[in-house]
Amino acid sequence: MKTTKFKDDVILGKLNDKDIYLKKPSWDCDWYWGFGYLGNYTIHYHIDGINKSKNLYDALKEHFGDSLTIKNDKKLWLFCEFMATFYSLKETAEVLGRGGSHYTKNPLADVIKNKTEVDRINNEIMPKIFDAIWDIFKK
């Protein structure tokens, strides 16, 4: 698995005066990227679960208020773009890796599976997305 410069959790904002961290990416179960996890020692949830009735930009602003650590609107829009792209590509890699959506055995699995594209997503694209997110927090 290609490495990323995203080595530590970063603070995204506060809830009830407690820091909420965006957890660093992890390569889980040897087949998918774990990322988008939020929390601290008392709470755990996911970015894609924050107020699904709004776009992520507005949901993050509402959820964290003034404590949101990404203050620059352009950087926040980029963060939201990268997060949405991460989630889309993660799902794509899972479908291409399994050969379907995992409800049942997909009769077209052999046509759907594409190891080359799964490897490209996981080894090339995802690390670049993580690095770009890291840069938002560290620049």
C-alpha angles and dihedrals in degrees: 000000000000113000126238131207089234095105103149139043113259130211111249097177145303135279119189088353091301123118116251113207131207100222119231117256118271133194101231131199088349093280115064143037117250110208142132093061115147130191151078134235093305106034137043128184141134134257091231089058096059110111101321091195090074134052113265094253093057092038093055092047091050095042098049102023114186092348092071104120095210098078100165111087094213091053091047091053089049091049090052091048092051093047093049090047091049092053093046093049093044090056092044092052091049093051093045091046096048097034094237147017096288100245091115138332104306111224088212094053094117090055094044099047114096115169093178092058093043089054091048092051095046100038103033113019103036095052089051090051091050091048091050091051090048089053091054089059098039102043 
